[in-house]
Amino acid sequence: MKIGVVCYPTFGGSGVVATELGHALSDRGHDIHFITYKQPVRLNVLQANIHFHEVHVPDYPLFQYQPYALALSSKLVKVVKEHQLELLHVHYAIPHAYAAYMAQKMLNDQGIHIPFVTTLHGTDITLVGSHPFYKDAVAFSINHSNVVTSVSESLKADTLRLFDIKKDIKVIYNFIDADYYRHREKPCEREKIANKSEKVITHISNFRPPKRIIDVIKTFEVIQKKCPAKLMMIGDGQNRAAAQAYCKKQGLKDKVVFLGKSNDIDRILCFSDLFLLPSEQESFGLAALEAMIHKVPVISSNVGGLPEVNREGQSGYLLDVGDYQGMAEKGLKILLNPEIHQQFKQAAFELALNFDIKKIVPQYEAVYQKAILTQTY
Ligand code: GMT
């Protein structure tokens, strides 16, 4: 099948999911065309059947805001025609589903009929999409998608609660490639980061306010008083400066390492002992799943889709948002007892296998077939 994929090309989970899904589909013989404003960070353009088309939005002084959705829809029309695409898969409703709808209508006018699938990822629904400024346009684009998927049951429920949705929403979970982790070489360079007596605790996010990175530091602060440890902070964003200032004020500077945006997540997770994700909102929590496949137990908040990924008392623990004291206590319970730690590590790994890409890609392929078969003109 020839498929056009639209996503955000940044480090965010939705872009990662779109890219990894594209790679997996191309392995299965599909021709995948990424259409976005920048090459997605994890995209391997050298892989067979993978193509990248850049959307240009030239600066024009008349506009205070450059019309990206307009440029994207025109580019979609062009790429669909040039490469005879059969389907568009847009990740993130805003503004991608809206642009896909417009492209579909423009193509209809030219006698070309193409369905589009919209995958909802979280912030497009909960944090941004439901804002009155966007709500009608988001609901319209979801209702006019040929098929809609969401990355968790929790996000599906949120979508139905926040919008007037007339479409069925199919839950297809985010995924990891278990084979990749089984077969890759593991040059664990733990000694570069911590000494033998220290535990390594890790957090990965875009450091936006909903990630509550000060809670990450506070949880670590309590843990390291009873258990020698280092904290790896991977990512960058709005709250980084405040977090660094807090570390300095509390005398934690030498124990907390801010690594910035990194493509070396696997190398760091491979020697991590615990992962912290105390978010205020999380539709799925892909970073937690990536930790789990590396056998890293997870201490998270109990919001959104996190309970569908991180299992209480098995792969880790889930606590109320803001309860950093409780998170530290549960973290210590795991870290201070090697036997318990080992049990959690193994359970985290086994639970992560439920989200193996091999189980997920066929679900997307079935959705694509459904979109093609059920589209009406
Ligand atoms: O979490 C973010 O701020 C990034 C955001 C995105 O759009 O990339 O992540 C969302 O999509 C991910 C992939 O489906 C999910 O794992 C994240 O839980 C979700 N974030 C939120 O719901 C806040």
Residues whose N, C-alpha, C, O or C-beta is under 5 A from the ligand:
A	BS01	GMT	G12 G13 S14 G15 H121 G122 T123 V151 Q281 E282 S283 F284 G285 L286
